[in-house]
Amino acid sequence: MNSRPKILFYVQHLLGIGHLMRAGTLTRALEAHGFETTLVSGGTPVPGFAPGASHFEQLSPTRATDKFFKVLVDENDQQIDDVWKAARAAALLEIYARTLPDVILIEMYPFGRRQMRFEIEPLIEAARNETGTRPMIVSSVRDILVEPGKPERVDEMVDRVRRYFDLVLIHGDSAFISFEETFPRMAEISDISRYTGYVADTPPPADPKGPGAGEVIVSTGGGAVSDDMLQAAIDARALSTLADIPWRVLIGHNLPDAEFEAYRNNAPEGVIVERSRTDFRQLLANCTLSISQGGYNTVMEILAAGTRSVCIPYAGGLESEQTLRCNLLADKGALEVVDPGTVTAQSVNAAISRVLNRAGGIQAPIDMSGAKNTAAILQAALNQHQISE
């Protein structure tokens, strides 16, 4: 084995940016643990993204055109075709041949990203056909899956895990929610699955004079945004006991410029509208209250910072994981939730009142050591893999 074992980490974000941001957190932890990491992204470039990887490779980007992920387009908004797919699959194989990794870490597949199997499976087959010690092949998946549109998709997931993968890393805490809750056939892959805990960067210390201090931070993440959520949060300021402090609204870069400018130009006095910022974790550490959607990364950053929080889960298309996770956390007193079906300024303000009236601090009721645990699990598994090979 090399003095620094090498990992090729593949991630594809299609609508939001959460998958890429979590991969960045994991990459930094892997680097700190002694791995040499090549992070390969197939999604649209994200302004300010800094993975801290030894190497970062950007494939020709693709994204989904809507919340159902049915149509993928290239950087020129043209629907991708077989020629485009062949070129990207070849580019991914070239990166593999150039890096010769000890581990191939694939985010979400085969539990998602079925649209990308045209390049993922050739990569796996190339690794499986290596002479000598082949790379260990690992799936990296979040805690909660979205229910597949067709029941036979679950058969495919189980088949591909058993056929292709040596290890499945579940970035969650089984004491909080078992993977089996949203993947009922967990028993068929449990022998090669490991829970890592939840993945989050270590929060910066609070700075009472720093950015965001004494503010309400309203954030939409980097991807799909509900207009109802955003407008209701802005309108809630006038109703809130926090109406006398600044409210800072952060909108992801995926919202078209014209819509962003409309929000900024129409913002009432006391409301600052900006694009998403690279110092978001510092804003969370400093602020009085967070109002956000309920994506995995945002929620984990909120919990890590110990910030009082109201979450308005995104529930567009087939999405259900944000609502489930946020409701479970609300049941444990970690945050307040506004039901996605009843998002109004009044319901947001009611949630604000509940969280402000809660006694005591906010404690994360889950294992938050997922980044460093992932590195340790991979190191131990790689040692065993190379012995067995």
N, C-alpha and C positions, 0 to 999 in steps of 0.2 A: 504494500500500500504506500502511496505517496506520503511524504511528511505532512502535507496538507491535503486531505482527501477532497476530491472535486465533486461538486454538485452542479448539475444542469437543472434549473428550476424554471418550468414552463408555466405561464399564467396568461389567461385570456379574459379580459373584461369586455363586456359587450354593451352594457347600458350604463351602469354606475361605475364607480372606480374602486369600490370596496375590496374586490378581489386583488387588485394590484396593490393597494395600500397594505393589506394584510401580508401579501408576499414580501413587500418591502420590509415590514417589521420582522418577519421570519428571516429574511436574508441578512439583516443586521445581526440578529442573534446567532445565525450560523457562522458568520464571519468572526464574531467574538469568540465562538467556541473552537475556532481553528479550521473551519472548512473554507475552501476556495470556491466561491459561488459565481456561477454565470446565471443571471436572471434574464430570461427571454420573455418579452412582452409582445402580445399580438394585438393589443387594443390601441385605441387612439392615445397619442402622447398626452400626459397630464402635466400641465404647467407646475413647476416647482417640485415635482416628484424627485426624491433623492434616496435611492435604495441603499446606498452605502455598500454596494456589491463590488467585488473585485472586477467584475465585468457586467455590463448591461448591454443587451442586444435588443434592438427594436425591429421586429418584423414589419413588413408592409401592413399597416393597420386596417382592421375591420371593426365595424360596430353594428349593433342591431338598430333597425329603424323605429321599432316600437316596443312596447312592454311585453309583447308575446314572443319576441325573439325569432319571428318567422323569416324575416328578410335581413340578410347581411349585406352591407355595402362597403366599398373601399374608401380610401381617403378622398376620392373625388365624387363620392356619393353615387357611384355606379354599382349595381348589384354584382356581387362576385360570381365568377363563372369557373368552369373546369380549368381553363388556362391559368387563371389567377391562383386557384387552389394548388395546381401542380407546381407553380413557381414558388409558392410559400412553403409547401411541403419540402421542396428541394432545398430551400434556404435553411429550414430547420435541421434537415439532415446534415447540411454543410457545417452548421454550428456544432452539432454532435460530433462529427468526424474531427473537427478542429480542436475541441475541448477534451474529448475522451474522458468523460466523467466516470466517477466511481458510483454515483447515485444519480438517477433521473427522478426528479420530484415533479409531479404533475398535479396542478391545482384543479380541483373539482371532478375531473374525469376519473371514473366513468359514472359518477353520480350526477353529473351535469356536463355541459359543453359537448353534447352529442354532435352539435353542428361542426365541431372541429376534429372529428375522428379521421377526416381525410389526411390530416398531418400528424395527429397524435399516434395513431396505430402504426404507420410506417416508422416512426421514431422508436416505438417500443419493439417492433419486429427487428429493426437494425440492432438494437441492444441485445435482444434475445439470441441473435445469430452470431454474436461475437465469439471468437475462439478464446479459450482460456477463461479467466474470471470475468464474467459478464457484469455489467452494472446492476446494482440493486434498483428495482423499479418500485416507486412509492407514490401512493395517492394522498393528496392533502385536501381535506374536506372540512367544511364548517360543521357546527353542531346540529343544525336543523336543515332538512331538505324540503324543497317545495314538492308537493304531491305531483307526480308525473301525470301528464295528460292522458296517457294510455297505460293500462296495467302491465302490458308486455314489456314496458321500459324497465321495470324492476327486474324481470328475468334477464334482460341485457346487462344490467348493472352487476348482478351476481355472477353471471357468466364471465364478464370481462375482468372482474376482480380475481376470480379463481384462475383464469387463463393467463393473465398478464402481470399481476402485481404480487410483490413480495411482502408488502406492508401497507396498511391504511392508517394514516394519522388523522384522528378526529379532534378538531380544535374546539373542544368543549369539555364539560365536567359531568360525568355520568351521575353524580350525586345531585346535580341541578336538573338536567334533562338527559335522558338516555338517547343515544342515536336511534335506538329501536322505536322510539316514539314516532319518528317520521320515516324510518326505514325498517319495516316490520320483519325483514328477513336478515336482520343483524346476526342471528345465531349461525347463519351459513358462512359468515366471514369473520366471526369473532376471534378465531384462532390467530389471525394475522392483523388484527386491529388493535390500536392503542389510543387511549384518550390522552391528550396532551395538557388539558386545561385551556383556558381562554387566552387568546393572543392579544397583547397590548404592549405598547412601548411604556417604559417607566416615565411617569409624568414629571414635568419640571416643577420645582418648588413654586409655590404661590408668591407673587410679587405684588404687594398692595399698591405700588405706584406704576406697575407695568401695564401693557396693553390689555384692555378688557376689564381692568379693575373697576368694580362697582357697576358693571353693566349687565344687561341681559343679552346673551348671545343666542341668536336664532340662526340655526344652520340647516341646510338642506342636503348636505353631502355633495357628491360630485356628479350625480347622475340624474335619474328620473326624479322629478319633483311634482308634487301635487299643488296646483294653484290654490285649492281650497285650504291646504295646510299653511301655505305661505301667507296668504291674505288674512286668514283667521288669526295667525300669530301676530301679524302687524297690527290688526285691528284690536287685539286683546289689550294692547298697551293702554289705551284710553280708559279701559275698565279696571285696570289692575292697580293694586296698591304700590306697584313699582313704576307708575306712570311718570314719576319725577326724576328717573335716572335714564341714561342713554340706553337705547336698544340697538344693537348692532346685528344686521341681517347679512349672513354670508350665503351667497348663491353660487352653486357649482358652475364650472365652465361649460357644461353641456347644455345649459339653458341658452337659447339663441340670444345674440346681442340685443336685438330689438326688444325682446321681452324683458331682458335684464334692465335695459335703459328705462323702460316704462315703469318698472318697480322703483328704480332709483329716483326718477323724476317725480313720481307720485307719492313718495314717502312723506308721511307727516313729520312735523317738527319733532325733533328728539329721536328720530329713527334714521340710522345710518345704513345704507345699502352698499355692499361691496361684493366683489367676487371672493371665492374661497381663498383663505390665506394659509401660508406655510407655517405660521405660528399658531395654528388652531389649538394645539394642546396647551400652549401658554395662556391663550384666551380662556380656555376651560378652567385652568388652574386658578385664574385671577377673578373670574366673573362671579356675580351674585346668583345667577340662575342660567341654566341652559334650556332652550326649547329646540328640539331637533326631531328629525325623522328617526327611525329606529334601526338603522343599519348596524350590522355586527360591529364594525370598527368604531363608529361614533359612540355606541353604547359602551363598549369596553373602555374607550378613552374617558368617557364621563365617569364610569365606575372607578377607574384607576385614579382619577383626579379627586374623587369624593365630592363632586359638584351636585348641588340640588338640581333636579332635572325633571322636565316634562317631555315625554316622547309622544309623537304623533306618527305611528307606524305607516309606512308606505304599503298599500294593499292593492296596487294596480295589477292588471293582468291576472296571472296565476299566483302572485306573491302572497304568502301567508306567514313566512318565517319571522318577519319583523314583529308582527302582531303577537305571535305565540311567545317569542322570547321576551318581549316587553311586558306582556301580561304576567308571565312567570316572575319576572323581576319585581313588578309592582306588588304581587302577592307577598313578596318577601320584604317589602318596604324600601326597596332600593331606588325607586323612581315613581312618577305618576304617569298614567297613560290616558290619552284622549282616544276614544274609539274612532277608527277611521271612518265609520259611517255617520258620525255625529260631530264633524269638525266645524265649529263655529267660534267666533270670538268669545262667546259666552262659555262654551265648554272648555276652551283653552284657559280662560281666566279662572274657571272653577278648579281646574287642575293646578294652576299656579297657586291658588289659595291653599289647596290641600298640602302641597309640598312645603310651602312657607310656614304653615302652622304645625308641621311635624316636629316633634321634639327630638333632640339628639342629632348626631351626625349621620352621614350616609355611609354605610358599610357595604362593600361588595360581598354578596353571600356565595361566592363561587371561587374556584381556583383560577387565579389570574397569572399563573406561571407558564402559560402555554409556549411562549417564545423560547425560553431557555430549556424547557422540558423537551421541545421538539428537537433541539440540537443534541441533547443528551440521548434521547431515544434513538435518533438516527445513528449516532456514533456507535452505540452498543449493537444495534441491528446490523450495521455495516461490518463490524468486527466479526459477528457470527456468520454473516453471509459469505464473507471471504474465506472463512474457515471451511464452511460447508461446500463451497464451490471448488 
